Amino acid sequence: MDSATSDPTASAATHTAAEALAPSGRTPLTDAAETGLKIVVVGGFGVGKTTLVRSVSEIRPLNTEEVMTQAGVGVDETGSVTAKTTTTVAFDFGRISLNERMVLYLFGAPGQERFWFLWDRLFSGTLGAVVLVDTRRMDDSWYAIDRLEHHRTPFVVAVNRFDDDTARHSLDEIRLALALPDQVPLVDCDARVRTSGKNVLVTLVDHLYKLALAQESAS
């Protein structure tokens, strides 16, 4: 399933997911779980993808982070993230149980260019995606947006507001800089805060539901 509009059951699935994400409580995964919804979190190096997956996951997330060494000097651009000491070398994985039968699986993609070859495989079977943006390095978002559009995968853009975001670009300015169409949702977030990360996922699921309804109406 490449997108929300490629499966006739997508409308019901995304609607159920939107309803289930709204409450604060979650039902633990049970043997009755039978439907998995795959979401991918993409973006540039050090933008907060691992942090977002970690903050919203109901389980201890799987992280493939390794300590950055001298071998990465000149390869990984750390100019705006000088405090970063680890990096994802495969993907992050987290999970949210939406109800007894439906589970949301989160995959965080590595941000460095040398790992981009993994992205196409991660996009396989993806219902939708979150593009995480750092306003200090918005150019790093272009590849993620381009690949998602190439795969025709629905996505939303979340601006991860850091403590040192002194420029404080408005969402309208960011939409213009990224040349985002009006129909692509754009929201602020703090990847460290669970409720903020959950709001991003609610926005994505609501977007997928609307796309599914539009597809049904057109058919």
Steps between C-alpha positions, in 0.01 A plus 500: 500500500684805374253763615169560668323507167625164373295282735118496509512448878719806554208729581376285786850435625607863509173608658539244777861607549404866529241419766737274692789744507293778651451353853790512745475132593614211283418127502808273522565275202305175531471176309195646328709758313469427130551828312830690490520854361851603396618861538848624408672804656755660268711812491855631510786394722449586867152644451341295782358188333633260765375732774150513348472121472632458853262757649177356356573125505315294761783247503870545546591596143753316291785739423798432275705791626877482500757738644635743243876465444777677314412287195191716451688830498448666164229246413220588743428874519477589870534878478156574646490198732839517668370335819390187313714197593300208355336426167241257364660248263193296397163611638305565820189299583216576738139393550165643610196276560200684364247244618481124554530425128697788353864594559700793369863416415747789485824485303756778529728522195870594523569854385849487351536484124711182524198316642240630255509172309299352790211742454331336203477173693361676806235668283372161381154439646494839671159657565644848543801695622613784722771733368677653799655840430771701675468867403878542535550251216186498288692398189547157661125442460497514121610141441238359738220695334624406153512127578155500658352680201677252270340209687166688518501449875278745693688701760484787745781736595581562867733783601705390799542816706833493682588711803745705291252566219557875532395576142154355568390481139123494464324200351403711198867586441599135534227386260627752246864397548415132451256570214237292677155482339215632716353152537811368682450554877775697675520509881732603782625239745750420771629148431595460866142537624267200470180702457661714232623194309160339530339812356723462192378141455137608546554762230642237265223248560235771453670597172497137383133468589409810298698369202320166523160672507595712199606187313170328581303804386688512171448131422 
